[in-house]
Amino acid sequence: MADISASPCTTLAGAVPPDPAASSSGRIDALDLARGIAVLGIVVINMEGFAGPFAAVGNPDWNGHAGVADFVSFSVAALFFEGKMRALFTLLFGAGIVFFAARRSPGGDAGDGAALAPQLRRLGWLAVFGYLHYLVLWRGDILFLYAVAGTCALAFLRLSALRLIVAGLLSTLIFGAYCTWGVGPIMIAIDAAVHGHANAEQIASLSDYTDGLSIESAADRALFSSGMAAQIGHRLASDPFYPLLSLKISVFETLPLMLLGMGLAKGGFFTGAVSRSELARIGWAGCLLGLVWAALSLAWLFHVGFSRAATPWLFYYTGLPGRMAMALGYLAIVVRYAPAWMETALGRRFAAAGRMAFTNYIATSLVMTFVFHGWGLGLIDRDFGHAGLMVFAGAMGAAMLAWSAPWLRRFGSGPLELAWRRLALIGATRRKRD
């Protein structure tokens, strides 16, 4: 959630035409709209993690009680939301790094190093927010990951738009191929086990994994049913370095997408350098490719009967190229149609939710852990099913759309956005006094 509210007049590629989707305040409306769509879409996917154990992620039938409505709602989420909203957020974060740097450069040059210190302060505080989010509320935090990947991305700021785009695309494809190659033997074993021709080694390996998943699921439910102090104590005692250790995989997906977002920002993707017809072609092509990719993964899950050994990781490890394509497609469509959508009341509400993406993201974790965990209403013991959880997701999304615009009219900025901005100024203020 980097600051992507800036409206630079130039990028590293030189002068950029005026942004057709920019508001009178200088904000880039397409960025706010895309962030709003992403922050609402992420709720759809995170609901499984808020309301259940790790085994529930990616599997509507993890407890054997799924009905037709649950499989339908899960399929819709898998095709249009799973991983795509996070990827969209990541592209926007990368773009924000460029716009933040360009706004603070005397010549509008994002690569001249003038904004390095402010960027590092902001990313440092984002890491603090992310770790506290993990420690106090939920282990599904992405802020710490964004802070680390964003810090790495700063090393590439001087690259041209084309090199950043190529680096982002190629890195995603290479890492996606590596992940698919790595899980290939497991997929073969699962298919063999489901259809009755697995060998003894495959059966033993899958049995060990699913047994471990059952133990982990029971531990997750027990932890989530406890109070907040107990959860914090458990994470400090048992897994204090989880956000750091989880980087060994996630950063290799996140950094390439950030580089791609940086390249798009430098190349004028958001500021009029790409025609509307080209944006439409990119948008629909990306969405079609991503949809086909996700459909193949979903079809395989139905083929193996939603095997518990496959569901927690299938979409993540095999879906990277498809996620990138669909997120890019979504982004191109938003940029293409932002001027028209900002003429509607609903479009402006999505943009307001996007301007408060940081606050809305943390507010979602706060509200949903209160609803499901033991320190709040404790509804984690209730079996709502995937379709039922989508009711909660819809309610949370409606709340974001309802409260963001009035808050911004009164205060001008989200509470966490304001706190983040002021904390990041602490070092700068001291240096000026010195």
Buried (B, 14 or more C-beta within 10 A) or exposed (E): BBBBBBBBEBBBBEEBEEBBBBBEEEBBBBBBBBBBBBBBBBBBBBBBBBBBBBBBBBBBBBBEEBEEBBBEBBBBBBBBBBBBBBBBBBBBBBBBBBBBBBBBBEEBBBBBBBBBEBBBBBBBBBBBBBBBBBBBBBBBBBBBBBBBBBBBBBEBBBBBBEBBBBBBBEBBBEBBEEBBEEBEEBBEBBBBBBEEEBEEEBEEBBEEBBEEBEEBBEBBBBBBBBEBEBBBEBBEEEBEEBBEEBBEBBBBBBBBBBBBBBBBBBBBBBBBBBEBEEBBBBBBBBBEBBBEBBBEBBEBBEEBEBBBBBBBBBBBBBBBBBBBBBBBBBBBBBBBBBBEBBEEEEBBBBBBBBBBBBBBBBBBBBBBBBBBBBBBEBBBEEEBBBBBBBEBBBEBBEBBBEBBBEBBEEEEBBBBBBBBEEBBBEBEEEEEEE
